[in-house]
Amino acid sequence: MHAAGSSYVCRARDNSVYEIVEEKELTAADRKAGVISDQIVKFGGSKADNAPPHTVRLVNISAS
């Protein structure tokens, strides 16, 4: 999908292994909307056979 220039959204597991490449600064509006963090990450780890070969944006939001 990424190579074709398409955008996508997926849900990451709570045990996902990744390296933070960039931490984006949150605005007051972000925090009010329940955003906890906004990062650019590279997924990987010992079981990373199906990890995307590119960085992704990982937005962590409050479940409540």
PDBQT receptor file of N, H, CA, C and O in Angstrom, charges set to zero:
ATOM      1  N   MET A   1       0.831  -1.196   0.000  1.00  0.00    +0.000 N 
ATOM      2  CA  MET A   1       0.000   0.000   0.000  1.00  0.00    +0.000 C 
ATOM      3  C   MET A   1       0.870   1.252   0.000  1.00  0.00    +0.000 C 
ATOM      4  O   MET A   1       0.634   2.187  -0.766  1.00  0.00    +0.000 OA
ATOM      5  N   HIS A   2       1.867   1.257   0.859  1.00  0.00    +0.000 N 
ATOM      6  H   HIS A   2       2.058   0.498   1.481  1.00  0.00    +0.000 HD
ATOM      7  CA  HIS A   2       2.734   2.431   0.969  1.00  0.00    +0.000 C 
ATOM      8  C   HIS A   2       3.461   2.689  -0.352  1.00  0.00    +0.000 C 
ATOM      9  O   HIS A   2       3.545   3.831  -0.804  1.00  0.00    +0.000 OA
ATOM     10  N   ALA A   3       3.984   1.634  -0.966  1.00  0.00    +0.000 N 
ATOM     11  H   ALA A   3       3.916   0.707  -0.599  1.00  0.00    +0.000 HD
ATOM     12  CA  ALA A   3       4.719   1.775  -2.230  1.00  0.00    +0.000 C 
ATOM     13  C   ALA A   3       3.824   2.313  -3.344  1.00  0.00    +0.000 C 
ATOM     14  O   ALA A   3       4.304   2.961  -4.273  1.00  0.00    +0.000 OA
ATOM     15  N   ALA A   4       2.522   2.042  -3.247  1.00  0.00    +0.000 N 
ATOM     16  H   ALA A   4       2.132   1.515  -2.492  1.00  0.00    +0.000 HD
ATOM     17  CA  ALA A   4       1.569   2.518  -4.247  1.00  0.00    +0.000 C 
ATOM     18  C   ALA A   4       1.114   3.946  -3.968  1.00  0.00    +0.000 C 
ATOM     19  O   ALA A   4       0.347   4.516  -4.744  1.00  0.00    +0.000 OA
ATOM     20  N   GLY A   5       1.586   4.534  -2.852  1.00  0.00    +0.000 N 
ATOM     21  H   GLY A   5       2.209   4.072  -2.221  1.00  0.00    +0.000 HD
ATOM     22  CA  GLY A   5       1.216   5.898  -2.512  1.00  0.00    +0.000 C 
ATOM     23  C   GLY A   5      -0.112   6.002  -1.775  1.00  0.00    +0.000 C 
ATOM     24  O   GLY A   5      -0.662   7.095  -1.640  1.00  0.00    +0.000 OA
ATOM     25  N   SER A   6      -0.625   4.884  -1.303  1.00  0.00    +0.000 N 
ATOM     26  H   SER A   6      -0.178   3.996  -1.413  1.00  0.00    +0.000 HD
ATOM     27  CA  SER A   6      -1.904   4.882  -0.588  1.00  0.00    +0.000 C 
ATOM     28  C   SER A   6      -1.688   5.171   0.896  1.00  0.00    +0.000 C 
ATOM     29  O   SER A   6      -0.626   4.888   1.451  1.00  0.00    +0.000 OA
ATOM     30  N   SER A   7      -2.700   5.730   1.517  1.00  0.00    +0.000 N 
ATOM     31  H   SER A   7      -3.563   5.959   1.067  1.00  0.00    +0.000 HD
ATOM     32  CA  SER A   7      -2.706   5.937   2.964  1.00  0.00    +0.000 C 
ATOM     33  C   SER A   7      -3.475   4.794   3.603  1.00  0.00    +0.000 C 
ATOM     34  O   SER A   7      -4.330   4.180   2.965  1.00  0.00    +0.000 OA
ATOM     35  N   TYR A   8      -3.171   4.506   4.868  1.00  0.00    +0.000 N 
ATOM     36  H   TYR A   8      -2.476   5.005   5.386  1.00  0.00    +0.000 HD
ATOM     37  CA  TYR A   8      -3.902   3.461   5.566  1.00  0.00    +0.000 C 
ATOM     38  C   TYR A   8      -3.876   3.744   7.062  1.00  0.00    +0.000 C 
ATOM     39  O   TYR A   8      -3.024   4.480   7.560  1.00  0.00    +0.000 OA
ATOM     40  N   VAL A   9      -4.816   3.152   7.757  1.00  0.00    +0.000 N 
ATOM     41  H   VAL A   9      -5.508   2.555   7.353  1.00  0.00    +0.000 HD
ATOM     42  CA  VAL A   9      -4.905   3.263   9.212  1.00  0.00    +0.000 C 
ATOM     43  C   VAL A   9      -5.005   1.848   9.751  1.00  0.00    +0.000 C 
ATOM     44  O   VAL A   9      -5.725   1.016   9.199  1.00  0.00    +0.000 OA
ATOM     45  N   CYS A  10      -4.285   1.576  10.827  1.00  0.00    +0.000 N 
ATOM     46  H   CYS A  10      -3.700   2.252  11.276  1.00  0.00    +0.000 HD
ATOM     47  CA  CYS A  10      -4.393   0.268  11.466  1.00  0.00    +0.000 C 
ATOM     48  C   CYS A  10      -4.245   0.445  12.970  1.00  0.00    +0.000 C 
ATOM     49  O   CYS A  10      -3.793   1.484  13.451  1.00  0.00    +0.000 OA
ATOM     50  N   ARG A  11      -4.625  -0.564  13.679  1.00  0.00    +0.000 N 
ATOM     51  H   ARG A  11      -4.992  -1.408  13.289  1.00  0.00    +0.000 HD
ATOM     52  CA  ARG A  11      -4.532  -0.544  15.138  1.00  0.00    +0.000 C 
ATOM     53  C   ARG A  11      -3.302  -1.344  15.545  1.00  0.00    +0.000 C 
ATOM     54  O   ARG A  11      -3.131  -2.487  15.122  1.00  0.00    +0.000 OA
ATOM     55  N   ALA A  12      -2.449  -0.744  16.362  1.00  0.00    +0.000 N 
ATOM     56  H   ALA A  12      -2.588   0.185  16.705  1.00  0.00    +0.000 HD
ATOM     57  CA  ALA A  12      -1.241  -1.421  16.839  1.00  0.00    +0.000 C 
ATOM     58  C   ALA A  12      -1.545  -2.141  18.145  1.00  0.00    +0.000 C 
ATOM     59  O   ALA A  12      -2.333  -1.655  18.957  1.00  0.00    +0.000 OA
ATOM     60  N   ARG A  13      -0.936  -3.275  18.345  1.00  0.00    +0.000 N 
ATOM     61  H   ARG A  13      -0.296  -3.670  17.686  1.00  0.00    +0.000 HD
ATOM     62  CA  ARG A  13      -1.097  -4.021  19.593  1.00  0.00    +0.000 C 
ATOM     63  C   ARG A  13      -0.330  -3.325  20.717  1.00  0.00    +0.000 C 
ATOM     64  O   ARG A  13       0.630  -2.596  20.467  1.00  0.00    +0.000 OA
ATOM     65  N   ASP A  14      -0.757  -3.553  21.936  1.00  0.00    +0.000 N 
ATOM     66  H   ASP A  14      -1.537  -4.145  22.139  1.00  0.00    +0.000 HD
ATOM     67  CA  ASP A  14      -0.084  -2.913  23.080  1.00  0.00    +0.000 C 
ATOM     68  C   ASP A  14       1.305  -3.492  23.340  1.00  0.00    +0.000 C 
ATOM     69  O   ASP A  14       2.069  -2.917  24.116  1.00  0.00    +0.000 OA
ATOM     70  N   ASN A  15       1.648  -4.617  22.710  1.00  0.00    +0.000 N 
ATOM     71  H   ASN A  15       1.027  -5.084  22.080  1.00  0.00    +0.000 HD
ATOM     72  CA  ASN A  15       2.981  -5.194  22.881  1.00  0.00    +0.000 C 
ATOM     73  C   ASN A  15       3.859  -4.970  21.643  1.00  0.00    +0.000 C 
ATOM     74  O   ASN A  15       4.874  -5.647  21.476  1.00  0.00    +0.000 OA
ATOM     75  N   SER A  16       3.481  -4.034  20.786  1.00  0.00    +0.000 N 
ATOM     76  H   SER A  16       2.657  -3.483  20.922  1.00  0.00    +0.000 HD
ATOM     77  CA  SER A  16       4.274  -3.731  19.594  1.00  0.00    +0.000 C 
ATOM     78  C   SER A  16       5.647  -3.201  19.987  1.00  0.00    +0.000 C 
ATOM     79  O   SER A  16       5.787  -2.463  20.962  1.00  0.00    +0.000 OA
ATOM     80  N   VAL A  17       6.653  -3.586  19.217  1.00  0.00    +0.000 N 
ATOM     81  H   VAL A  17       6.540  -4.186  18.425  1.00  0.00    +0.000 HD
ATOM     82  CA  VAL A  17       8.025  -3.145  19.457  1.00  0.00    +0.000 C 
ATOM     83  C   VAL A  17       8.390  -2.160  18.358  1.00  0.00    +0.000 C 
ATOM     84  O   VAL A  17       8.266  -2.460  17.171  1.00  0.00    +0.000 OA
ATOM     85  N   TYR A  18       8.846  -0.970  18.772  1.00  0.00    +0.000 N 
ATOM     86  H   TYR A  18       8.946  -0.726  19.736  1.00  0.00    +0.000 HD
ATOM     87  CA  TYR A  18       9.196   0.046  17.792  1.00  0.00    +0.000 C 
ATOM     88  C   TYR A  18      10.231   0.999  18.363  1.00  0.00    +0.000 C 
ATOM     89  O   TYR A  18      10.419   1.097  19.575  1.00  0.00    +0.000 OA
ATOM     90  N   GLU A  19      10.897   1.700  17.451  1.00  0.00    +0.000 N 
ATOM     91  H   GLU A  19      10.744   1.621  16.466  1.00  0.00    +0.000 HD
ATOM     92  CA  GLU A  19      11.877   2.721  17.812  1.00  0.00    +0.000 C 
ATOM     93  C   GLU A  19      11.283   4.080  17.457  1.00  0.00    +0.000 C 
ATOM     94  O   GLU A  19      10.813   4.275  16.336  1.00  0.00    +0.000 OA
ATOM     95  N   ILE A  20      11.300   5.010  18.391  1.00  0.00    +0.000 N 
ATOM     96  H   ILE A  20      11.681   4.851  19.302  1.00  0.00    +0.000 HD
ATOM     97  CA  ILE A  20      10.786   6.355  18.128  1.00  0.00    +0.000 C 
ATOM     98  C   ILE A  20      11.821   7.120  17.324  1.00  0.00    +0.000 C 
ATOM     99  O   ILE A  20      12.964   7.279  17.752  1.00  0.00    +0.000 OA
ATOM    100  N   VAL A  21      11.409   7.594  16.149  1.00  0.00    +0.000 N 
ATOM    101  H   VAL A  21      10.480   7.466  15.801  1.00  0.00    +0.000 HD
ATOM    102  CA  VAL A  21      12.278   8.369  15.270  1.00  0.00    +0.000 C 
ATOM    103  C   VAL A  21      12.090   9.859  15.527  1.00  0.00    +0.000 C 
ATOM    104  O   VAL A  21      13.048  10.631  15.508  1.00  0.00    +0.000 OA
ATOM    105  N   GLU A  22      10.831  10.254  15.770  1.00  0.00    +0.000 N 
ATOM    106  H   GLU A  22      10.052   9.627  15.785  1.00  0.00    +0.000 HD
ATOM    107  CA  GLU A  22      10.508  11.666  16.008  1.00  0.00    +0.000 C 
ATOM    108  C   GLU A  22       9.295  11.766  16.922  1.00  0.00    +0.000 C 
ATOM    109  O   GLU A  22       8.326  11.025  16.759  1.00  0.00    +0.000 OA
ATOM    110  N   GLU A  23       9.349  12.671  17.871  1.00  0.00    +0.000 N 
ATOM    111  H   GLU A  23      10.137  13.273  18.003  1.00  0.00    +0.000 HD
ATOM    112  CA  GLU A  23       8.233  12.952  18.779  1.00  0.00    +0.000 C 
ATOM    113  C   GLU A  23       7.626  14.283  18.348  1.00  0.00    +0.000 C 
ATOM    114  O   GLU A  23       8.305  15.310  18.362  1.00  0.00    +0.000 OA
ATOM    115  N   LYS A  24       6.355  14.270  17.969  1.00  0.00    +0.000 N 
ATOM    116  H   LYS A  24       5.803  13.436  17.958  1.00  0.00    +0.000 HD
ATOM    117  CA  LYS A  24       5.700  15.505  17.539  1.00  0.00    +0.000 C 
ATOM    118  C   LYS A  24       5.111  16.214  18.760  1.00  0.00    +0.000 C 
ATOM    119  O   LYS A  24       4.579  15.572  19.666  1.00  0.00    +0.000 OA
ATOM    120  N   GLU A  25       5.211  17.523  18.772  1.00  0.00    +0.000 N 
ATOM    121  H   GLU A  25       5.643  18.044  18.036  1.00  0.00    +0.000 HD
ATOM    122  CA  GLU A  25       4.691  18.311  19.883  1.00  0.00    +0.000 C 
ATOM    123  C   GLU A  25       3.169  18.368  19.814  1.00  0.00    +0.000 C 
ATOM    124  O   GLU A  25       2.594  18.588  18.749  1.00  0.00    +0.000 OA
ATOM    125  N   LEU A  26       2.524  18.168  20.962  1.00  0.00    +0.000 N 
ATOM    126  H   LEU A  26       2.992  17.990  21.828  1.00  0.00    +0.000 HD
ATOM    127  CA  LEU A  26       1.066  18.213  21.027  1.00  0.00    +0.000 C 
ATOM    128  C   LEU A  26       0.583  19.619  21.337  1.00  0.00    +0.000 C 
ATOM    129  O   LEU A  26       1.200  20.352  22.110  1.00  0.00    +0.000 OA
ATOM    130  N   THR A  27      -0.529  19.979  20.718  1.00  0.00    +0.000 N 
ATOM    131  H   THR A  27      -1.031  19.384  20.090  1.00  0.00    +0.000 HD
ATOM    132  CA  THR A  27      -1.164  21.263  21.012  1.00  0.00    +0.000 C 
ATOM    133  C   THR A  27      -2.196  21.063  22.119  1.00  0.00    +0.000 C 
ATOM    134  O   THR A  27      -2.516  19.933  22.487  1.00  0.00    +0.000 OA
ATOM    135  N   ALA A  28      -2.703  22.150  22.634  1.00  0.00    +0.000 N 
ATOM    136  H   ALA A  28      -2.443  23.068  22.335  1.00  0.00    +0.000 HD
ATOM    137  CA  ALA A  28      -3.766  22.074  23.637  1.00  0.00    +0.000 C 
ATOM    138  C   ALA A  28      -4.995  21.380  23.048  1.00  0.00    +0.000 C 
ATOM    139  O   ALA A  28      -5.670  20.623  23.746  1.00  0.00    +0.000 OA
ATOM    140  N   ALA A  29      -5.286  21.628  21.780  1.00  0.00    +0.000 N 
ATOM    141  H   ALA A  29      -4.738  22.243  21.213  1.00  0.00    +0.000 HD
ATOM    142  CA  ALA A  29      -6.429  20.996  21.114  1.00  0.00    +0.000 C 
ATOM    143  C   ALA A  29      -6.217  19.485  21.000  1.00  0.00    +0.000 C 
ATOM    144  O   ALA A  29      -7.160  18.708  21.154  1.00  0.00    +0.000 OA
ATOM    145  N   ASP A  30      -4.975  19.071  20.728  1.00  0.00    +0.000 N 
ATOM    146  H   ASP A  30      -4.209  19.702  20.603  1.00  0.00    +0.000 HD
ATOM    147  CA  ASP A  30      -4.661  17.639  20.671  1.00  0.00    +0.000 C 
ATOM    148  C   ASP A  30      -4.958  16.988  22.018  1.00  0.00    +0.000 C 
ATOM    149  O   ASP A  30      -5.633  15.960  22.088  1.00  0.00    +0.000 OA
ATOM    150  N   ARG A  31      -4.454  17.589  23.072  1.00  0.00    +0.000 N 
ATOM    151  H   ARG A  31      -3.906  18.424  23.016  1.00  0.00    +0.000 HD
ATOM    152  CA  ARG A  31      -4.648  17.035  24.419  1.00  0.00    +0.000 C 
ATOM    153  C   ARG A  31      -6.130  16.998  24.792  1.00  0.00    +0.000 C 
ATOM    154  O   ARG A  31      -6.603  16.030  25.388  1.00  0.00    +0.000 OA
ATOM    155  N   LYS A  32      -6.848  18.047  24.440  1.00  0.00    +0.000 N 
ATOM    156  H   LYS A  32      -6.464  18.833  23.956  1.00  0.00    +0.000 HD
ATOM    157  CA  LYS A  32      -8.284  18.107  24.729  1.00  0.00    +0.000 C 
ATOM    158  C   LYS A  32      -9.038  17.004  23.990  1.00  0.00    +0.000 C 
ATOM    159  O   LYS A  32     -10.042  16.494  24.486  1.00  0.00    +0.000 OA
ATOM    160  N   ALA A  33      -8.551  16.637  22.801  1.00  0.00    +0.000 N 
ATOM    161  H   ALA A  33      -7.735  17.052  22.398  1.00  0.00    +0.000 HD
ATOM    162  CA  ALA A  33      -9.173  15.582  21.999  1.00  0.00    +0.000 C 
ATOM    163  C   ALA A  33      -8.775  14.183  22.482  1.00  0.00    +0.000 C 
ATOM    164  O   ALA A  33      -9.261  13.185  21.949  1.00  0.00    +0.000 OA
ATOM    165  N   GLY A  34      -7.894  14.104  23.487  1.00  0.00    +0.000 N 
ATOM    166  H   GLY A  34      -7.499  14.914  23.920  1.00  0.00    +0.000 HD
ATOM    167  CA  GLY A  34      -7.507  12.819  24.042  1.00  0.00    +0.000 C 
ATOM    168  C   GLY A  34      -6.230  12.224  23.467  1.00  0.00    +0.000 C 
ATOM    169  O   GLY A  34      -5.926  11.056  23.709  1.00  0.00    +0.000 OA
ATOM    170  N   VAL A  35      -5.481  13.017  22.707  1.00  0.00    +0.000 N 
ATOM    171  H   VAL A  35      -5.728  13.966  22.510  1.00  0.00    +0.000 HD
ATOM    172  CA  VAL A  35      -4.223  12.517  22.153  1.00  0.00    +0.000 C 
ATOM    173  C   VAL A  35      -3.177  12.473  23.266  1.00  0.00    +0.000 C 
ATOM    174  O   VAL A  35      -2.951  13.471  23.952  1.00  0.00    +0.000 OA
ATOM    175  N   ILE A  36      -2.545  11.319  23.441  1.00  0.00    +0.000 N 
ATOM    176  H   ILE A  36      -2.729  10.509  22.884  1.00  0.00    +0.000 HD
ATOM    177  CA  ILE A  36      -1.520  11.131  24.458  1.00  0.00    +0.000 C 
ATOM    178  C   ILE A  36      -0.135  11.358  23.868  1.00  0.00    +0.000 C 
ATOM    179  O   ILE A  36       0.723  11.967  24.507  1.00  0.00    +0.000 OA
ATOM    180  N   SER A  37       0.084  10.868  22.644  1.00  0.00    +0.000 N 
ATOM    181  H   SER A  37      -0.613  10.374  22.125  1.00  0.00    +0.000 HD
ATOM    182  CA  SER A  37       1.360  11.070  21.966  1.00  0.00    +0.000 C 
ATOM    183  C   SER A  37       1.170  10.985  20.452  1.00  0.00    +0.000 C 
ATOM    184  O   SER A  37       0.228  10.364  19.962  1.00  0.00    +0.000 OA
ATOM    185  N   ASP A  38       2.076  11.616  19.736  1.00  0.00    +0.000 N 
ATOM    186  H   ASP A  38       2.842  12.120  20.134  1.00  0.00    +0.000 HD
ATOM    187  CA  ASP A  38       2.074  11.622  18.274  1.00  0.00    +0.000 C 
ATOM    188  C   ASP A  38       3.531  11.452  17.858  1.00  0.00    +0.000 C 
ATOM    189  O   ASP A  38       4.350  12.351  18.051  1.00  0.00    +0.000 OA
ATOM    190  N   GLN A  39       3.848  10.286  17.285  1.00  0.00    +0.000 N 
ATOM    191  H   GLN A  39       3.183   9.556  17.129  1.00  0.00    +0.000 HD
ATOM    192  CA  GLN A  39       5.240   9.949  17.006  1.00  0.00    +0.000 C 
ATOM    193  C   GLN A  39       5.411   9.382  15.599  1.00  0.00    +0.000 C 
ATOM    194  O   GLN A  39       4.476   8.836  15.012  1.00  0.00    +0.000 OA
ATOM    195  N   ILE A  40       6.613   9.523  15.078  1.00  0.00    +0.000 N 
ATOM    196  H   ILE A  40       7.372   9.966  15.555  1.00  0.00    +0.000 HD
ATOM    197  CA  ILE A  40       7.034   8.809  13.883  1.00  0.00    +0.000 C 
ATOM    198  C   ILE A  40       7.894   7.665  14.400  1.00  0.00    +0.000 C 
ATOM    199  O   ILE A  40       8.857   7.896  15.132  1.00  0.00    +0.000 OA
ATOM    200  N   VAL A  41       7.553   6.421  14.024  1.00  0.00    +0.000 N 
ATOM    201  H   VAL A  41       6.771   6.234  13.430  1.00  0.00    +0.000 HD
ATOM    202  CA  VAL A  41       8.253   5.253  14.558  1.00  0.00    +0.000 C 
ATOM    203  C   VAL A  41       8.650   4.295  13.453  1.00  0.00    +0.000 C 
ATOM    204  O   VAL A  41       8.129   4.344  12.338  1.00  0.00    +0.000 OA
ATOM    205  N   LYS A  42       9.585   3.423  13.789  1.00  0.00    +0.000 N 
ATOM    206  H   LYS A  42      10.009   3.382  14.694  1.00  0.00    +0.000 HD
ATOM    207  CA  LYS A  42      10.009   2.331  12.921  1.00  0.00    +0.000 C 
ATOM    208  C   LYS A  42       9.736   1.052  13.685  1.00  0.00    +0.000 C 
ATOM    209  O   LYS A  42      10.366   0.803  14.713  1.00  0.00    +0.000 OA
ATOM    210  N   PHE A  43       8.803   0.228  13.199  1.00  0.00    +0.000 N 
ATOM    211  H   PHE A  43       8.292   0.431  12.364  1.00  0.00    +0.000 HD
ATOM    212  CA  PHE A  43       8.481  -1.031  13.864  1.00  0.00    +0.000 C 
ATOM    213  C   PHE A  43       9.608  -2.030  13.645  1.00  0.00    +0.000 C 
ATOM    214  O   PHE A  43      10.294  -2.001  12.623  1.00  0.00    +0.000 OA
ATOM    215  N   GLY A  44       9.785  -2.904  14.609  1.00  0.00    +0.000 N 
ATOM    216  H   GLY A  44       9.227  -2.927  15.439  1.00  0.00    +0.000 HD
ATOM    217  CA  GLY A  44      10.827  -3.920  14.518  1.00  0.00    +0.000 C 
ATOM    218  C   GLY A  44      10.824  -4.782  15.741  1.00  0.00    +0.000 C 
ATOM    219  O   GLY A  44       9.855  -4.793  16.501  1.00  0.00    +0.000 OA
ATOM    220  N   GLY A  45      11.907  -5.510  15.943  1.00  0.00    +0.000 N 
ATOM    221  H   GLY A  45      12.694  -5.501  15.326  1.00  0.00    +0.000 HD
ATOM    222  CA  GLY A  45      12.022  -6.413  17.075  1.00  0.00    +0.000 C 
ATOM    223  C   GLY A  45      12.291  -7.821  16.593  1.00  0.00    +0.000 C 
ATOM    224  O   GLY A  45      12.472  -8.056  15.398  1.00  0.00    +0.000 OA
ATOM    225  N   SER A  46      12.317  -8.752  17.521  1.00  0.00    +0.000 N 
ATOM    226  H   SER A  46      12.171  -8.561  18.492  1.00  0.00    +0.000 HD
ATOM    227  CA  SER A  46      12.682 -10.130  17.189  1.00  0.00    +0.000 C 
ATOM    228  C   SER A  46      11.635 -10.841  16.334  1.00  0.00    +0.000 C 
ATOM    229  O   SER A  46      11.966 -11.783  15.613  1.00  0.00    +0.000 OA
ATOM    230  N   LYS A  47      10.389 -10.406  16.403  1.00  0.00    +0.000 N 
ATOM    231  H   LYS A  47      10.120  -9.641  16.988  1.00  0.00    +0.000 HD
ATOM    232  CA  LYS A  47       9.319 -11.036  15.614  1.00  0.00    +0.000 C 
ATOM    233  C   LYS A  47       8.811 -10.075  14.547  1.00  0.00    +0.000 C 
ATOM    234  O   LYS A  47       7.606  -9.988  14.310  1.00  0.00    +0.000 OA
ATOM    235  N   ALA A  48       9.720  -9.357  13.906  1.00  0.00    +0.000 N 
ATOM    236  H   ALA A  48      10.699  -9.427  14.099  1.00  0.00    +0.000 HD
ATOM    237  CA  ALA A  48       9.348  -8.285  12.977  1.00  0.00    +0.000 C 
ATOM    238  C   ALA A  48       9.277  -8.738  11.527  1.00  0.00    +0.000 C 
ATOM    239  O   ALA A  48       9.491  -7.933  10.621  1.00  0.00    +0.000 OA
ATOM    240  N   ASP A  49       8.980 -10.010  11.290  1.00  0.00    +0.000 N 
ATOM    241  H   ASP A  49       8.806 -10.664  12.026  1.00  0.00    +0.000 HD
ATOM    242  CA  ASP A  49       8.918 -10.520   9.925  1.00  0.00    +0.000 C 
ATOM    243  C   ASP A  49       7.931  -9.738   9.063  1.00  0.00    +0.000 C 
ATOM    244  O   ASP A  49       8.167  -9.546   7.870  1.00  0.00    +0.000 OA
ATOM    245  N   ASN A  50       6.833  -9.288   9.653  1.00  0.00    +0.000 N 
ATOM    246  H   ASN A  50       6.641  -9.443  10.622  1.00  0.00    +0.000 HD
ATOM    247  CA  ASN A  50       5.809  -8.584   8.888  1.00  0.00    +0.000 C 
ATOM    248  C   ASN A  50       5.769  -7.090   9.192  1.00  0.00    +0.000 C 
ATOM    249  O   ASN A  50       4.772  -6.432   8.897  1.00  0.00    +0.000 OA
ATOM    250  N   ALA A  51       6.831  -6.546   9.777  1.00  0.00    +0.000 N 
ATOM    251  H   ALA A  51       7.641  -7.081  10.017  1.00  0.00    +0.000 HD
ATOM    252  CA  ALA A  51       6.892  -5.108  10.069  1.00  0.00    +0.000 C 
ATOM    253  C   ALA A  51       7.041  -4.333   8.766  1.00  0.00    +0.000 C 
ATOM    254  O   ALA A  51       7.740  -4.784   7.859  1.00  0.00    +0.000 OA
ATOM    255  N   PRO A  52       6.395  -3.174   8.658  1.00  0.00    +0.000 N 
ATOM    256  CA  PRO A  52       6.542  -2.379   7.434  1.00  0.00    +0.000 C 
ATOM    257  C   PRO A  52       7.981  -1.895   7.272  1.00  0.00    +0.000 C 
ATOM    258  O   PRO A  52       8.641  -1.573   8.261  1.00  0.00    +0.000 OA
ATOM    259  N   PRO A  53       8.471  -1.841   6.036  1.00  0.00    +0.000 N 
ATOM    260  CA  PRO A  53       9.866  -1.435   5.801  1.00  0.00    +0.000 C 
ATOM    261  C   PRO A  53      10.055   0.082   5.753  1.00  0.00    +0.000 C 
ATOM    262  O   PRO A  53      11.029   0.568   5.179  1.00  0.00    +0.000 OA
ATOM    263  N   HIS A  54       9.145   0.814   6.341  1.00  0.00    +0.000 N 
ATOM    264  H   HIS A  54       8.353   0.419   6.808  1.00  0.00    +0.000 HD
ATOM    265  CA  HIS A  54       9.187   2.280   6.337  1.00  0.00    +0.000 C 
ATOM    266  C   HIS A  54       8.706   2.797   7.681  1.00  0.00    +0.000 C 
ATOM    267  O   HIS A  54       8.114   2.053   8.463  1.00  0.00    +0.000 OA
ATOM    268  N   THR A  55       8.958   4.072   7.949  1.00  0.00    +0.000 N 
ATOM    269  H   THR A  55       9.439   4.677   7.313  1.00  0.00    +0.000 HD
ATOM    270  CA  THR A  55       8.462   4.664   9.191  1.00  0.00    +0.000 C 
ATOM    271  C   THR A  55       6.959   4.902   9.073  1.00  0.00    +0.000 C 
ATOM    272  O   THR A  55       6.419   5.043   7.976  1.00  0.00    +0.000 OA
ATOM    273  N   VAL A  56       6.300   4.942  10.222  1.00  0.00    +0.000 N 
ATOM    274  H   VAL A  56       6.738   4.827  11.114  1.00  0.00    +0.000 HD
ATOM    275  CA  VAL A  56       4.863   5.196  10.270  1.00  0.00    +0.000 C 
ATOM    276  C   VAL A  56       4.565   6.210  11.371  1.00  0.00    +0.000 C 
ATOM    277  O   VAL A  56       5.359   6.395  12.294  1.00  0.00    +0.000 OA
ATOM    278  N   ARG A  57       3.431   6.851  11.261  1.00  0.00    +0.000 N 
ATOM    279  H   ARG A  57       2.787   6.702  10.511  1.00  0.00    +0.000 HD
ATOM    280  CA  ARG A  57       2.983   7.772  12.293  1.00  0.00    +0.000 C 
ATOM    281  C   ARG A  57       2.137   6.989  13.282  1.00  0.00    +0.000 C 
ATOM    282  O   ARG A  57       1.179   6.319  12.895  1.00  0.00    +0.000 OA
ATOM    283  N   LEU A  58       2.491   7.072  14.557  1.00  0.00    +0.000 N 
ATOM    284  H   LEU A  58       3.269   7.616  14.870  1.00  0.00    +0.000 HD
ATOM    285  CA  LEU A  58       1.795   6.361  15.618  1.00  0.00    +0.000 C 
ATOM    286  C   LEU A  58       1.171   7.401  16.548  1.00  0.00    +0.000 C 
ATOM    287  O   LEU A  58       1.879   8.136  17.238  1.00  0.00    +0.000 OA
ATOM    288  N   VAL A  59      -0.145   7.452  16.557  1.00  0.00    +0.000 N 
ATOM    289  H   VAL A  59      -0.719   6.855  15.997  1.00  0.00    +0.000 HD
ATOM    290  CA  VAL A  59      -0.877   8.387  17.416  1.00  0.00    +0.000 C 
ATOM    291  C   VAL A  59      -1.560   7.584  18.511  1.00  0.00    +0.000 C 
ATOM    292  O   VAL A  59      -2.385   6.713  18.235  1.00  0.00    +0.000 OA
ATOM    293  N   ASN A  60      -1.214   7.881  19.736  1.00  0.00    +0.000 N 
ATOM    294  H   ASN A  60      -0.544   8.589  19.960  1.00  0.00    +0.000 HD
ATOM    295  CA  ASN A  60      -1.767   7.192  20.902  1.00  0.00    +0.000 C 
ATOM    296  C   ASN A  60      -2.868   8.072  21.492  1.00  0.00    +0.000 C 
ATOM    297  O   ASN A  60      -2.632   9.230  21.839  1.00  0.00    +0.000 OA
ATOM    298  N   ILE A  61      -4.082   7.507  21.601  1.00  0.00    +0.000 N 
ATOM    299  H   ILE A  61      -4.275   6.567  21.319  1.00  0.00    +0.000 HD
ATOM    300  CA  ILE A  61      -5.207   8.274  22.115  1.00  0.00    +0.000 C 
ATOM    301  C   ILE A  61      -5.769   7.608  23.352  1.00  0.00    +0.000 C 
ATOM    302  O   ILE A  61      -5.614   6.403  23.551  1.00  0.00    +0.000 OA
ATOM    303  N   SER A  62      -6.425   8.407  24.183  1.00  0.00    +0.000 N 
ATOM    304  H   SER A  62      -6.551   9.386  24.021  1.00  0.00    +0.000 HD
ATOM    305  CA  SER A  62      -7.054   7.902  25.393  1.00  0.00    +0.000 C 
ATOM    306  C   SER A  62      -8.265   7.058  25.024  1.00  0.00    +0.000 C 
ATOM    307  O   SER A  62      -9.033   7.416  24.130  1.00  0.00    +0.000 OA
ATOM    308  N   ALA A  63      -8.432   5.933  25.718  1.00  0.00    +0.000 N 
ATOM    309  H   ALA A  63      -7.808   5.643  26.443  1.00  0.00    +0.000 HD
ATOM    310  CA  ALA A  63      -9.560   5.040  25.435  1.00  0.00    +0.000 C 
ATOM    311  C   ALA A  63     -10.861   5.528  26.080  1.00  0.00    +0.000 C 
ATOM    312  O   ALA A  63     -11.934   5.012  25.771  1.00  0.00    +0.000 OA
ATOM    313  N   SER A  64     -10.773   6.502  26.957  1.00  0.00    +0.000 N 
ATOM    314  H   SER A  64      -9.901   6.921  27.208  1.00  0.00    +0.000 HD
ATOM    315  CA  SER A  64     -12.001   6.955  27.629  1.00  0.00    +0.000 C 
ATOM    316  C   SER A  64     -12.539   8.227  27.036  1.00  0.00    +0.000 C 
ATOM    317  O   SER A  64     -13.564   8.735  27.490  1.00  0.00    +0.000 OA
TER     318      SER A  64
